[in-house]
C-alpha cells in the first residue's frame, strides 16, 4: 500500500461536486473508495467515513421534508445540512492532508 494524502484530500473535496453539478456527492467518493481502498493507505477508513456522512445527509434531508409543514423547521434543517455539507468536507480535507483521521458530525454508521 502506498501513502497518498493528495488522493485522500481529493476524495474529501469530491463531495463538493454537488455545488457544481447538482449531484454526485455520494457517487464520486464512492468510486474513489471502491477503486483505491486496497491500494492507498487509510483510504478504507476515510472512504467509509465519507460514505457514512453522505448517506446520513440523505437520511436527514428526507426527515426534513415533512418537518417543513411543522412551522418551517424543515427549511431550517435544510439550511443547517447545507452548511454542514460544505464546511466539514473542507475541514476533513485539511485534516487528511496532515495525516489525521477525519470525523464527520451527525454521521450514522451504515458501513463499519
Rosetta silent file (secondary structure, phi, psi, omega in degrees, C-alpha in Angstrom):
SEQUENCE: XXXXXXXXXXXXXXXXXXXXXXXXXXXXXXXXXXXXXXXXXXXXXXXXXXXXXXXXXXXXXXXXXXXXXXXXXXXXXXXXXXXXXXXXXXXXXXXXXXXXXXXXXXXXXXXX
SCORE:     score description
SCORE:     0.000 S_00000001
   1 L     0.000  144.268  179.525    0.000    0.000    0.000 S_00000001
   2 E  -110.072  150.890  175.754    1.178    3.491   -0.741 S_00000001
   3 L   -86.304  119.820 -177.928    0.678    6.660    1.283 S_00000001
   4 L  -139.341   82.125 -178.575   -1.216    9.189   -0.860 S_00000001
   5 H   -66.171  -29.626  179.578   -2.521   12.138    1.156 S_00000001
   6 H   -64.444  -41.221  178.284   -3.331   14.071   -2.017 S_00000001
   7 H   -66.876  -36.727  176.488   -5.802   11.411   -3.153 S_00000001
   8 H   -63.414  -41.670  178.020   -7.383   11.401    0.311 S_00000001
   9 H   -63.519  -44.331  179.117   -7.785   15.194    0.113 S_00000001
  10 H   -63.078  -37.100  178.491   -9.311   14.916   -3.362 S_00000001
  11 H   -63.396  -42.814  177.872  -11.692   12.239   -2.102 S_00000001
  12 H   -66.144  -43.582 -178.224  -12.923   14.531    0.681 S_00000001
  13 H   -73.180  -17.870  179.363  -13.234   17.518   -1.637 S_00000001
  14 H   -66.022  -17.149  175.920  -15.044   15.440   -4.269 S_00000001
  15 H   -65.327  -22.698 -177.796  -18.134   15.708   -2.072 S_00000001
  16 H   -81.358    1.146  178.822  -18.359   19.349   -3.136 S_00000001
  17 H   -60.482  -23.919  178.665  -19.065   18.341   -6.763 S_00000001
  18 H   -61.858  -31.543  179.299  -22.738   18.835   -5.910 S_00000001
  19 H   -64.434  -26.545 -177.965  -22.157   22.589   -5.794 S_00000001
  20 H   -95.712  -48.220 -172.519  -21.210   22.475   -9.486 S_00000001
  21 H   -99.671  -21.304 -176.844  -23.314   19.691  -10.987 S_00000001
  22 L    93.239   -8.505  177.090  -26.215   19.325   -8.537 S_00000001
  23 L  -155.506  172.371  174.625  -25.441   15.660   -7.855 S_00000001
  24 L   107.465   -3.465 -176.952  -22.525   13.323   -7.324 S_00000001
  25 L   -68.362  -18.576  174.655  -21.568   13.955   -3.706 S_00000001
  26 L   -99.361  -36.811 -173.016  -22.105   10.277   -2.952 S_00000001
  27 H   -69.151  -49.729 -175.688  -21.146    8.765   -6.307 S_00000001
  28 H   -63.550  -49.049  175.839  -17.701   10.297   -6.829 S_00000001
  29 H   -63.257  -32.101  178.224  -16.272    9.494   -3.345 S_00000001
  30 H   -64.407  -41.242  178.083  -17.812    6.020   -3.621 S_00000001
  31 H   -64.780  -45.986  177.609  -15.943    5.397   -6.886 S_00000001
  32 H   -58.169  -46.024 -176.817  -12.667    6.657   -5.374 S_00000001
  33 H   -64.572  -47.625 -176.448  -13.163    4.491   -2.286 S_00000001
  34 H   -66.646  -33.085 -177.554  -14.106    1.304   -4.150 S_00000001
  35 H   -86.542  -23.094 -172.911  -11.240    1.553   -6.639 S_00000001
  36 H  -116.827   -1.017 -172.922   -8.479    2.673   -4.261 S_00000001
  37 L   -64.153  -25.872  179.215   -9.288    1.183   -0.834 S_00000001
  38 L   -97.925   -3.612 -177.533   -6.829   -1.682   -1.247 S_00000001
  39 L  -107.116  -30.987 -174.260   -4.116    0.406   -2.919 S_00000001
  40 E  -111.548  130.904  179.404   -3.898    3.569   -0.784 S_00000001
  41 L   -62.088  129.861  178.646   -3.075    3.532    2.924 S_00000001
  42 L    70.547    6.772  176.724   -6.070    4.680    5.048 S_00000001
  43 H   -65.352  -34.056 -179.112   -8.374    5.086    2.029 S_00000001
  44 H   -62.603  -46.450 -179.150  -10.691    2.459    3.502 S_00000001
  45 H   -66.670  -44.856  179.734  -11.198    4.390    6.754 S_00000001
  46 H   -64.547  -43.574 -179.609  -11.571    7.758    5.011 S_00000001
  47 H   -62.624  -42.601  178.245  -13.921    6.326    2.391 S_00000001
  48 H   -62.853  -41.754  178.262  -16.164    4.705    4.981 S_00000001
  49 H   -61.580  -42.408 -178.867  -16.385    7.985    6.902 S_00000001
  50 H   -66.893  -46.104 -178.437  -17.309    9.887    3.741 S_00000001
  51 H   -64.465  -43.223  176.451  -19.918    7.365    2.586 S_00000001
  52 H   -60.347  -40.761  179.176  -21.490    7.209    6.053 S_00000001
  53 H   -64.358  -45.994 -178.734  -21.603   11.018    6.147 S_00000001
  54 H   -66.485  -40.548  176.747  -23.225   11.301    2.716 S_00000001
  55 H   -65.516  -37.057  176.989  -25.808    8.606    3.484 S_00000001
  56 H   -64.043  -41.265  177.634  -26.564   10.350    6.783 S_00000001
  57 H   -61.269  -38.588  178.059  -27.126   13.647    4.962 S_00000001
  58 H   -64.227  -44.694  178.975  -29.614   11.903    2.661 S_00000001
  59 H   -61.911  -45.106 -179.658  -31.496   10.442    5.643 S_00000001
  60 H   -65.754  -34.574  177.417  -31.579   13.825    7.406 S_00000001
  61 H   -66.680  -39.349  177.269  -32.808   15.536    4.230 S_00000001
  62 H   -64.790  -37.467  177.414  -35.643   13.008    3.957 S_00000001
  63 H   -66.982  -33.612 -178.949  -36.532   13.707    7.596 S_00000001
  64 H   -68.826  -26.141 -175.972  -36.567   17.464    6.890 S_00000001
  65 H   -59.162  -52.838  178.469  -39.182   17.165    4.153 S_00000001
  66 H   -71.047  -20.708  179.951  -42.204   16.521    6.429 S_00000001
  67 H   -72.805  -12.352  176.030  -40.796   18.960    9.003 S_00000001
  68 L   -62.212  -34.670  179.779  -41.373   21.813    6.539 S_00000001
  69 L   -72.396  -17.859 -178.730  -45.060   21.589    7.440 S_00000001
  70 L   -97.725   82.667  177.238  -44.217   21.952   11.137 S_00000001
  71 L    58.760   23.782  177.626  -43.514   25.680   11.465 S_00000001
  72 L    73.713   16.149 -179.625  -40.907   25.563    8.717 S_00000001
  73 H   -62.126  -28.585  178.764  -38.431   23.566   10.817 S_00000001
  74 H   -65.601  -35.442  177.651  -37.540   21.560    7.719 S_00000001
  75 H   -64.952  -42.092  175.979  -36.290   24.689    5.968 S_00000001
  76 H   -62.390  -40.289  177.685  -34.014   25.437    8.909 S_00000001
  77 H   -62.215  -41.810  178.196  -32.871   21.817    8.790 S_00000001
  78 H   -63.909  -39.377  178.655  -32.053   22.100    5.082 S_00000001
  79 H   -63.951  -45.445  179.445  -30.015   25.260    5.698 S_00000001
  80 H   -63.633  -43.137  178.106  -28.056   23.601    8.501 S_00000001
  81 H   -62.720  -38.039  177.785  -27.470   20.472    6.385 S_00000001
  82 H   -62.488  -44.082  179.210  -26.257   22.653    3.518 S_00000001
  83 H   -65.005  -45.375 -179.946  -23.737   24.430    5.721 S_00000001
  84 H   -62.337  -39.994 -176.737  -22.531   21.158    7.263 S_00000001
  85 H   -71.704  -14.405  176.191  -22.200   19.512    3.846 S_00000001
  86 H   -97.328  -43.281 -172.442  -19.894   22.315    2.660 S_00000001
  87 H   -72.359  -47.230 -172.001  -17.843   23.053    5.775 S_00000001
  88 H   -72.081  -32.715  171.866  -16.937   19.581    7.029 S_00000001
  89 H   -61.972  -35.587  178.204  -15.551   18.135    3.772 S_00000001
  90 H   -68.606  -45.961  178.476  -13.178   21.124    3.647 S_00000001
  91 H   -59.593  -45.082 -177.722  -12.163   20.723    7.304 S_00000001
  92 H   -74.421  -23.857  172.600  -11.611   16.989    6.863 S_00000001
  93 H   -66.951  -39.942  176.731   -9.641   17.504    3.636 S_00000001
  94 H   -64.212  -42.968  177.276   -7.263   19.696    5.633 S_00000001
  95 H   -62.108  -40.694 -179.777   -7.055   17.016    8.320 S_00000001
  96 H   -65.041  -35.660  178.760   -6.363   14.354    5.673 S_00000001
  97 H   -68.138  -24.662  176.933   -3.533   16.426    4.227 S_00000001
  98 L   -91.185    1.218  178.131   -1.978   16.495    7.703 S_00000001
  99 L    85.788   11.330  179.415   -2.358   12.722    8.080 S_00000001
 100 L   -89.823  156.206  176.136   -5.197   12.846   10.621 S_00000001
 101 L   -86.368  130.042 -176.535   -8.295   10.654   10.543 S_00000001
 102 L   -78.054  154.852  173.146  -11.427   12.691    9.796 S_00000001
 103 L  -131.030  127.404  177.537  -14.580   12.763   11.885 S_00000001
 104 L  -104.191  136.338 -179.315  -17.903   13.869   10.453 S_00000001
 105 L   -75.295  154.971  175.746  -20.629   15.161   12.786 S_00000001
 106 L    56.129   23.334 -176.171  -24.075   13.565   12.907 S_00000001
 107 L   -87.745  121.491  175.246  -22.782   10.647   10.850 S_00000001
 108 L   -81.305  151.782 -174.956  -24.729    7.423   11.221 S_00000001
 109 L   -96.129   87.399  176.612  -22.741    4.205   10.930 S_00000001
 110 L   -83.419  -41.863 -178.909  -24.067    2.446    7.821 S_00000001
 111 L  -116.403  122.399 -178.782  -20.735    0.913    6.782 S_00000001
 112 L  -114.600    0.000    0.000  -18.389   -0.223    9.536 S_00000001
